[in-house]
Amino acid sequence: MVVANSYLIQNRETAWNVAPASSFPVKWYYYTYTEDQLHAASLAFLNADYVDIATNFYRNRLLYARGDPNYEDLANELDRQAVITVPSVTLDPDEAVVFPATDGSSTAKFFFGPRVHHIVKGCGENIPLQEPQVFAEAIFEVSQLGS
């Protein structure tokens, strides 16, 4: 498993816990995109279900809407902050604002299989888009951990 931001599984029971006030100013940020990236992303708006899907996603994260009943058992398991037993490479981007990079020790308790942690230099929140080579190398690296 290749994971961005170490261990990022929301526990629905803590969805409404208020973050420390000191963290708010740094979370008001924006991404910069190229015209090609904006064009590629804008194609999602052509999907007639886009607004419903996006709205439901956030309503579910804030507990205003139920998730898909087919995945209720999985959601309940994830709420318990399940441990990861498969080989894993965790990546923390050093320019991430919402989830600042760590040395990986704070999330080590969730990984019971072989794990390697890296900080991705010069990268924001979207590692596969901003540093595709690093992400591809992590996929190769995790395949070597299992052997």
C-alpha positions in Angstrom: 0.0 0.0 0.0 1.2 3.5 -0.8 -0.3 6.1 1.4 -0.1 9.9 1.2 -0.2 11.8 4.5 0.7 8.7 6.5 -2.6 7.5 8.0 -5.5 9.5 6.9 -8.7 7.7 7.9 -11.5 9.8 9.3 -13.2 8.6 12.5 -16.8 9.6 12.2 -17.1 9.9 15.9 -14.6 12.7 15.9 -15.8 14.5 12.8 -17.1 17.5 14.7 -14.1 17.9 17.1 -12.9 21.4 16.7 -9.3 21.9 15.6 -7.1 24.2 17.7 -7.7 27.9 16.7 -4.0 28.3 15.9 -4.4 25.9 13.0 -7.1 27.8 11.2 -5.0 30.6 9.5 -2.7 28.1 7.8 -5.7 26.1 6.4 -7.0 29.1 4.4 -4.9 28.5 1.3 -5.3 27.8 -2.4 -3.8 25.5 -4.9 -2.1 26.7 -8.1 -2.9 24.8 -11.2 -1.8 24.9 -14.8 -4.4 25.7 -17.5 -4.1 22.0 -18.7 -4.8 20.7 -15.2 -7.8 23.0 -14.8 -9.2 21.9 -18.2 -8.8 18.2 -17.3 -10.5 18.8 -13.9 -13.3 20.8 -15.5 -14.4 17.7 -17.5 -15.9 16.4 -14.2 -18.6 19.0 -14.5 -19.9 17.3 -17.6 -21.0 14.4 -15.5 -24.7 14.9 -14.6 -24.1 13.3 -11.2 -21.1 15.5 -10.3 -22.9 17.9 -8.0 -24.8 15.1 -6.2 -21.7 13.0 -5.7 -19.5 15.9 -4.5 -22.3 17.2 -2.2 -23.0 13.8 -0.7 -19.3 13.2 -0.1 -19.0 16.3 2.1 -22.4 15.7 3.8 -21.3 12.1 4.6 -17.9 13.3 6.1 -19.8 15.8 8.3 -22.4 13.1 9.3 -25.4 14.8 7.5 -25.8 11.9 5.1 -25.4 8.1 5.5 -22.9 6.4 3.4 -23.6 3.6 1.0 -25.3 0.8 3.0 -23.2 -1.7 1.1 -20.1 -0.3 2.8 -21.5 0.2 6.3 -19.5 -2.6 7.9 -16.3 -1.3 6.3 -17.0 2.2 7.5 -17.6 1.0 11.0 -14.3 -0.9 10.9 -12.5 2.2 9.7 -14.0 4.2 12.5 -12.0 2.0 14.9 -8.9 3.2 13.1 -7.9 -0.2 11.7 -4.3 -1.3 11.6 -2.6 -1.8 8.3 -1.0 -5.2 8.0 0.2 -5.2 4.4 3.6 -3.7 3.3 3.3 0.0 3.1 5.2 3.1 2.0 3.9 6.3 3.6 4.6 9.7 2.1 4.3 13.1 3.7 4.5 16.1 1.4 6.7 18.8 3.1 4.6 21.7 1.7 1.2 20.2 2.8 -0.9 22.8 4.7 -3.8 20.7 5.9 -1.8 17.8 7.2 1.8 18.9 7.8 4.6 16.4 7.2 5.8 14.3 10.1 8.7 11.9 10.6 6.1 9.1 10.5 6.4 8.1 14.2 3.0 9.5 15.2 1.3 7.1 12.8 3.6 4.1 13.2 1.1 2.5 15.7 -1.3 1.9 12.7 1.2 -0.1 10.6 1.9 -3.7 11.6 3.4 -4.8 8.3 6.7 -3.7 6.9 6.7 0.1 6.4 9.0 2.8 5.0 8.2 6.5 5.5 9.4 9.4 3.3 9.0 13.1 3.3 8.4 14.4 -0.2 10.3 17.6 -0.7 8.8 20.5 -2.6 5.3 18.9 -2.7 1.9 20.1 -1.5 -1.3 18.0 -0.9 -1.4 16.1 -4.2 1.6 13.8 -4.5 0.6 11.8 -7.6 -0.1 15.1 -9.5 2.8 17.2 -8.2 5.5 14.5 -7.9 4.4 11.5 -10.1 7.9 10.1 -10.3 8.1 9.9 -6.5 4.7 8.3 -6.3 5.7 5.7 -9.0 8.9 5.0 -7.1 6.9 4.4 -3.9 4.8 1.8 -5.8 7.9 0.0 -6.9 9.4 0.3 -3.4 6.3 -1.2 -1.7 6.4 -4.2 -4.1 9.9 -4.9 -2.8 8.8 -4.8 0.8 6.6 -7.7 0.3 9.2 -10.0 -1.1 
